[in-house]
Amino acid sequence: MPRSHYDVVIAGAGHNGLVAAAYLARAGRSVLVLERLGHVGGLAVSARAFPGVDARLSRYSYLVSLLPTKIVKDLGLRLDLRRRRFASYTPAGDTGLLVDNEDAARTAASFEAVTGGRHDLAAWERFYGMTAHVARQVAPTLLEPLRGRTALREVVGDDEAWRDLFERPIGEVVDERFADDTVRGVVLTDALIGTFADTATDLLANRCFLYHVIGDGTGDWNVPVGGMGAVTAELAEAARRHGAEIRTGAEVLAVDPDTGEVTFDDGAQHAVTAGRCWPTCRPPCSPGCSGRRPSGPRAPSSKSTWCCRGCPGCRTPPWTPPRRSAAPSTSTRAATSSPRRTRRPPRGRCRTCRPPRSTATRSPTPRSSARGCGRRGRTR
Ligand SMILES: Cc1cc2nc3c(=O)[nH]c(=O)nc-3n(C[C@H](O)[C@H](O)[C@H](O)COP(=O)(O)OP(=O)(O)OC[C@H]3O[C@@H](n4cnc5c(N)ncnc54)[C@H](O)[C@@H]3O)c2cc1C
């Protein structure tokens, strides 16, 4: 053990512990990070999950939105975060609702096919115009001391947005603004991920929703190349570069708030003292801690990560681009006149949701499921 006293001891080397360690060490503090597992990253880790497939995929947490660009710059992180073309695909009857970030006409056609009109598409555009405004206004405040209601309302600067996103239950607002149940479900996904909150009554759902639409001022949910483990490996590297000490396989057993003593076990028991101790995990730490989990909503989600060269066949009819002019370009003509366009795509090569070839084998493909959040350009 190099030293017996640290300015700060951090329990847990998930992304929050690592960011804190990097900033504190950068500010000249002596920092010790203690991680129970044999590796850093917490829920943000990668794995080569499939034998014979040389791709590192996120094991749990898998998309990045709430990591501010400022932190990436401050800590000099080298990350490759890729924007997804397809926000979501939600099967509905014999078709499905496809939100294509790069093709407004295709998205509009999909809305029309699923909802039978243009009402919900217009509502969608108005609604997400409003969340985009809120994202731009609120995201910068996430790195500042938390503001009170009045101060945040001033930051938002839009009474309708404040009322509909912060004050009224989000389920009520979505019911009012959208007519189609599939569209309502896609919008509300962001209010439900990770909670059992009742969207009709519980403002916890609003909080969940807001976290999903304001990340870094855009609300984009990007795919980290190399999986989330690539992000936390960079964070750990930054923390070490600035002088933080990270010990894995070291479980914090207790923290004594009176003496600042932190007891941990890495095969043998040790104690160090700390000016401050920050547990980034559920409290294991203080003497007298009951170890009981806090009551509240349980996480209902289940997720799966795929690695494939194309999207499995889905039931949305193949897309035929509209003619742009009386004399279409050769490529448009070829696309619209090809008899193969009308055939159902073979399994594993769905034309409707096929990701760009360049990224198909490098990152998980967009999900074909109702869990996709479905916003234009920002989903997880
Ligand atoms: C299935 C799933 C998918 C998710 N998807 C996303 C997503 O796509 N994007 C997103 O932004 N968020 C996602 N989240 C949420 C995200 O994973 C968490 O918000 C994030 O991991 C929290 O980071 P953290 O550093 O606070 O804690 P954690 O990642 O939980 O890290 C805590 C660390 O503390 C360690 N630890 C625990 N007890 C002790 C102890 N006594 N002593 C020492 N170490 C200890 C743990 O081993 C762990 O490494 C997802 C969560 C889940 C469960």
The ligand as a MOL file (V3000), in Angstrom:
LIG
                    3D

  0  0  0     0  0            999 V3000
M  V30 BEGIN CTAB
M  V30 COUNTS 53 58 0 0 0
M  V30 BEGIN ATOM
M  V30 1 C -29.2780 -3.1770 -18.3370 0
M  V30 2 C -28.9180 -1.7180 -18.2040 0
M  V30 3 C -28.7400 -0.9560 -19.3420 0
M  V30 4 C -28.4040 0.3860 -19.2350 0
M  V30 5 N -28.2150 1.0990 -20.3740 0
M  V30 6 C -27.7550 2.3480 -20.2980 0
M  V30 7 C -27.3800 3.0340 -21.4840 0
M  V30 8 O -27.4820 2.5100 -22.5860 0
M  V30 9 N -26.8960 4.2920 -21.3590 0
M  V30 10 C -26.7570 4.8830 -20.1240 0
M  V30 11 O -26.3010 6.0340 -20.0710 0
M  V30 12 N -27.0910 4.2540 -18.9810 0
M  V30 13 C -27.5710 2.9970 -19.0420 0
M  V30 14 N -27.8660 2.3220 -17.8900 0
M  V30 15 C -27.6440 2.9950 -16.6040 0
M  V30 16 C -26.1220 3.0360 -16.2920 0
M  V30 17 O -25.5720 1.7770 -16.4820 0
M  V30 18 C -25.8640 3.4910 -14.8730 0
M  V30 19 O -26.5070 4.7320 -14.6920 0
M  V30 20 C -24.3680 3.6510 -14.6500 0
M  V30 21 O -23.7160 2.4330 -14.8370 0
M  V30 22 C -24.1120 4.1690 -13.2650 0
M  V30 23 O -22.7100 4.3080 -13.1490 0
M  V30 24 P -22.0320 4.3430 -11.7260 0
M  V30 25 O -20.6020 4.5980 -11.9310 0
M  V30 26 O -22.7700 5.2940 -10.8520 0
M  V30 27 O -22.3350 2.9040 -11.0860 0
M  V30 28 P -21.9900 1.4350 -11.5730 0
M  V30 29 O -21.7560 1.3490 -13.0340 0
M  V30 30 O -23.0360 0.5730 -10.9620 0
M  V30 31 O -20.5960 1.1580 -10.8520 0
M  V30 32 C -20.5300 0.9620 -9.4510 0
M  V30 33 C -19.2640 0.1620 -9.1830 0
M  V30 34 O -19.1210 0.0190 -7.7670 0
M  V30 35 C -18.6120 -1.2630 -7.5100 0
M  V30 36 N -18.9200 -1.5840 -6.1180 0
M  V30 37 C -20.1200 -1.9110 -5.5700 0
M  V30 38 N -19.9980 -2.1060 -4.2430 0
M  V30 39 C -18.6830 -1.9080 -3.9390 0
M  V30 40 C -17.9250 -1.9570 -2.7300 0
M  V30 41 N -18.4940 -2.2480 -1.5620 0
M  V30 42 N -16.6060 -1.6890 -2.8000 0
M  V30 43 C -15.9970 -1.3820 -3.9770 0
M  V30 44 N -16.6640 -1.3320 -5.1420 0
M  V30 45 C -18.0010 -1.5710 -5.1270 0
M  V30 46 C -19.3400 -2.1430 -8.5060 0
M  V30 47 O -18.6460 -3.3830 -8.6970 0
M  V30 48 C -19.2840 -1.2510 -9.7450 0
M  V30 49 O -18.1270 -1.4790 -10.5170 0
M  V30 50 C -28.2440 0.9780 -17.9580 0
M  V30 51 C -28.4170 0.2040 -16.8160 0
M  V30 52 C -28.7540 -1.1200 -16.9420 0
M  V30 53 C -28.9320 -1.9370 -15.6860 0
M  V30 END ATOM
M  V30 BEGIN BOND
M  V30 1 1 1 2
M  V30 2 1 2 3
M  V30 3 2 2 52
M  V30 4 2 3 4
M  V30 5 1 4 5
M  V30 6 1 4 50
M  V30 7 2 5 6
M  V30 8 1 6 7
M  V30 9 1 6 13
M  V30 10 2 7 8
M  V30 11 1 7 9
M  V30 12 1 9 10
M  V30 13 2 10 11
M  V30 14 1 10 12
M  V30 15 2 12 13
M  V30 16 1 13 14
M  V30 17 1 14 15
M  V30 18 1 14 50
M  V30 19 1 15 16
M  V30 20 1 16 17
M  V30 21 1 16 18
M  V30 22 1 18 19
M  V30 23 1 18 20
M  V30 24 1 20 21
M  V30 25 1 20 22
M  V30 26 1 22 23
M  V30 27 1 23 24
M  V30 28 2 24 25
M  V30 29 1 24 26
M  V30 30 1 24 27
M  V30 31 1 27 28
M  V30 32 2 28 29
M  V30 33 1 28 30
M  V30 34 1 28 31
M  V30 35 1 31 32
M  V30 36 1 32 33
M  V30 37 1 33 34
M  V30 38 1 33 48
M  V30 39 1 34 35
M  V30 40 1 35 36
M  V30 41 1 35 46
M  V30 42 1 36 37
M  V30 43 1 36 45
M  V30 44 2 37 38
M  V30 45 1 38 39
M  V30 46 1 39 40
M  V30 47 2 39 45
M  V30 48 1 40 41
M  V30 49 2 40 42
M  V30 50 1 42 43
M  V30 51 2 43 44
M  V30 52 1 44 45
M  V30 53 1 46 47
M  V30 54 1 46 48
M  V30 55 1 48 49
M  V30 56 2 50 51
M  V30 57 1 51 52
M  V30 58 1 52 53
M  V30 END BOND
M  V30 END CTAB
M  END
